[in-house]
Amino acid sequence: MSLPDQNNPYGGPKGAQEQEQQAPQQHAAQQPAQQQQQPYGYPQYPAAGQPYPAYPGGPDPYGDAGFPTSIPGKATAARVMMFVAGGLQSLLSILLLIGIAVDKERFERDFQDSSGLDVSAGAVAVVVAVFLVHGLLGIALASLFGRGAGGVRVGSIVWLSFLILFGAVTIPLGLIWVTLGIISIVMLAKRESGRWFARPRS
C-alpha cells in the first residue's frame, strides 16, 4: 500500500505522474486551434487551389491602382459639350452651304447687308466648309472618349482651342463656342481625366 504524497493530498504519486504526462498532450491539442485564429485586421489568405478575393474598396493597388474603371464625370461633361458644339457648328455650316447653293446672288446681298463686308459667296463657302470639317472632327473625337488613349485627349484640346478661335472671330454669336471651349479644356485638364486616357489597356 503506497502512502499519499504530502504535496498532493488528493492522489498518490501515480496520479501526479499521469497528470504531468497528460498536460503536454492537452497543450499540443489546443495549439493548432489557436494557430488557425489570426489576429483581427490581418488579411485572410485563401487555401491552396482557391482564387484570391477581389481587393475590397476598388481596384488592386498592385495592379491598375489609381486608374478609373469608368469614364469620369468631368471627361463626360467635356464630351457632351464637344458633341453639342460640333453638332451645332456642323448643322449651321450645312444650312449656309445650302443657302449659297440655292441662290448665290441673294446670299451675297444678304451677307453684305448683315456684315458690311464685300465678300463673294465662293469665299464664304470655303470658310463655311472649313467650319463644317471642324465640327465633324469634334463629333468624331467626342465619340472616341470611351476607348481613346492620350492622343484623343490631346486632339480634343487642340480642337477646342480652334473652337475658341472660331468663336472669337464670330462674336457675339461665337461667344457660345468660346464658353464651351474654355470649360471643356478645363475639364480635360483635370487629373482624373488624364488618368482615364492614360489607363492601361488589355
Order of alpha helices (4+ residues) and beta strands (2+ residues): alpha-alpha-alpha-alpha-alpha-alpha-alpha
